Amino acid sequence: MAKRSVIRWWLVGGGTVLVLLAVGAAVAVPRLRRSCLASNETSAIAALRWYLGSQVKHRRVTGMYARDLKALVSHGLKPEMAAAQFSTPGARPYRGYYFSDPMPKLLLFAFPAKYGRTGRNTFMTDQSGVAYMRDLGGAMPPTAKPGPPPEPKVAAISVPHEDTKALRRGNMAFALDLYRELPRAGDGGFLFSPHGISTAMAMCATREREARRRSR
C-alpha cells in the first residue's frame, strides 16, 4: 500500500508540475517571440541608417552611389549586412531580415526572411533619410528595375508637431538624468547614446502596445 501511495503521489505531483510548466511556456513563449520580432525590426531600421551613411562615404570616394551592398563594406557597412542582399547567391538574413538591391535615389527595402517568425513589418528608406514602415503580409517588396524607382507603397510615420516638441524635451531630460546618474556607477569613463537608448525603449513600448491591442 505504501508503495502504491508513493507511486500515486508521484504521478499526481508530476502531472501538476507538467501542467504548471505548460502554462508557463504558453505565457512566456509568445512574449519571447514578440521581443525577438521587435529586436529584429529595430536592427533592420538601424541597418538602413548604416546603409545610408556607407553610401555617403562611397560617393565621396568614387563620385557615385553603389548599386551593390558588397561595394559598401569598405565604406563602413557590416559584411553580414551585405551578405543579406536577397538577390545574391547564398544570401543569409541579417538578424531575421533580407535587403533588396540598392535602387536609384538610394531606395532600399528591408523585409522579413520569414514573415511572422523573424519579423512582420517591411522597412524602406531613400535619399531623404526618412524610414518608412508597413506590414505587407509577407509580400515581397519591389526589386531593382531599370528606369525611375517605383513609388513607395508604404506609409510614412507622421508625428504631430506638439508631440515632436514633447519628444525633444523628454529626450533632453532623459539624457541629462543619465549623465547625472551614470558617473555614480563607477570612476572610469563611459560612452553611450541617450537618443539611441530612448529610441530602442520607445520601439519596445510601441510593439508591446500593438501586441496588447491584437490580443484583445
Buried (B, 14 or more C-beta within 10 A) or exposed (E): EEEEEEEEEEEEEEEEEEEEEEEEEEEEEEEEEBBBBBBBBBBBBBBBEBBBBBBBBBBEEEEEBBEEBBBBBEBBBBEEBBBBBBEBEEBEBBBBBBBBBBBBEBBBBBBBBEBEEBBBBBBBBBEEEEBBBBBBEEEEBBEBEEEEBEEBEBEEEEEEEEEEEEEEEEBEEBBEEBEEEEEEEEEEEEEEEBEEBBBBEEBBEEBBEEBEEEEE
